[in-house]
Amino acid sequence: MQALFIHQNFPAQFVHLSAALATRPGNKVVGLGENANRAPPDVVHARYPKPKGHGDQTHRYLRQTEAAVRRGQAAAQACAQLLNRGIRPDVIYCHPGWGEGLYLRDVFPDARIVHYCEYYYRSVGGDVGFEPGKETTLDDMARVRTMNLPQLLSLEGADWCTSPTLWQRSRYPAWVRRMTSVVHEGVNPEFSTPNGPRTLALPDGRKFSAEDEVVTMVARNLEPYRGFHVFMRAVPEILARRPAAQVLIVGGEERGYGPVPAGGKSWKQVVLEQLGDRLDLSRVHFIGRVGHDALQAVFRLSRAHVYLTYPFVLSWSAIEAMACEALIIGSATPPVEEVIRHGENGLLVSFHDPAALAETVVRALEKPSDYAPLRRAARQMVLERFHLRDVTLPQQIALLEALASGKPGSAAILPPLD
């Protein structure tokens, strides 16, 4: 089988699947993307040049669409070059969110195409309008609806789709849901395990271990979408009531999923200014982004790991933290509620209630042994539903092989249509 994986940041979500397929006798696997990330062994890594963005005069509803068309054009030209080199994929697995899937059917009319359906934008029930006190205007609704154009054009040419959670799948139109299998990319519980190093040294020489009373938060970027502002409003109360507590915060300050603050500041700067002297910064440690090994150590040493998110894409870090037997205190938002069952394998609080968050964290710090069963149950859930080798990778491989054979429904993992 010849397989082509397409993602602007390849290998991204396809890292384990592309590597596994490449090791199978007779397979040829190619990954296409913009960035020069390291490809898995035995995977041919092709790249397309960084495309231009939208024009200055483009209608603001269409700016993302124009950028996607340019990216789709660059990807299609790169695919045509692969075709000239004799690469004719039986199956193509593509993330359609940025436009790379727009013209695949025109280059490879006979290939089976599967799209990774990560998020479909709507003006209600998701990230838009989630923050209280902010009205969603007709202008907002029109802009958000238009943002789906590149995905819709790409999905029109798809043979099948996947989505990592039930809720993320539920955001898509009914005709897409009918051909979408819910298959998470999975995590490696042999790597994300409670049995590894449980210490972390900071650049200033300070060291933390599982013997310390550490509260943790992790996000790619510190922003409202991942509840950074809510968490920080809870921190002064946590520190006041737990004199030995320390807070470790992992994450960058670049633009994330949502808008940036006015004035060129980061959300970290904005929130710290808002909190002022209510926050004891000698006990709050911003450590930026860390390597994957260090991230697992953060999860292992955590007494309480806070994971807040808008109704949006579920983070890999949440699943890895559960695999490390961290005690997750999560937001009662989808799709978090698909993986955290309150009082069984973690704790849930209202996203918009920093007082409730502080109270929940303080209780977890007061009697950590009471929550040991929840930690073990969290890892058990990961083993049953998200184990890369035993569960999700076999599901993904079966789906692609069935797709290549022309029988995608034979390997579909479909819940009842919601």
Secondary structure as UniProt FT lines:
FT   STRAND          2..6
FT   TURN            8..11
FT   HELIX           12..14
FT   HELIX           15..22
FT   TURN            25..26
FT   STRAND          28..33
FT   TURN            41..42
FT   STRAND          43..47
FT   TURN            56..57
FT   HELIX           60..62
FT   HELIX           63..84
FT   TURN            85..86
FT   STRAND          91..94
FT   HELIX           96..98
FT   TURN            100..103
FT   HELIX           104..107
FT   TURN            109..110
FT   STRAND          112..116
FT   TURN            128..129
FT   TURN            132..133
FT   HELIX           138..146
FT   TURN            147..148
FT   HELIX           149..156
FT   STRAND          160..163
FT   HELIX           166..170
FT   HELIX           174..177
FT   TURN            178..179
FT   STRAND          180..182
FT   TURN            189..191
FT   TURN            194..195
FT   STRAND          199..201
FT   TURN            203..204
FT   STRAND          207..209
FT   TURN            210..211
FT   STRAND          214..221
FT   HELIX           224..226
FT   HELIX           228..241
FT   TURN            243..244
FT   STRAND          246..252
FT   HELIX           262..264
FT   HELIX           267..275
FT   HELIX           276..278
FT   HELIX           281..283
FT   STRAND          284..286
FT   HELIX           292..301
FT   STRAND          304..307
FT   HELIX           316..323
FT   TURN            324..325
FT   STRAND          328..331
FT   TURN            334..335
FT   HELIX           336..339
FT   TURN            343..345
FT   STRAND          346..349
FT   TURN            351..352
FT   HELIX           354..366
FT   HELIX           368..371
FT   HELIX           372..385
FT   HELIX           388..392
FT   HELIX           393..404
FT   TURN            405..406
FT   HELIX           408..411
//
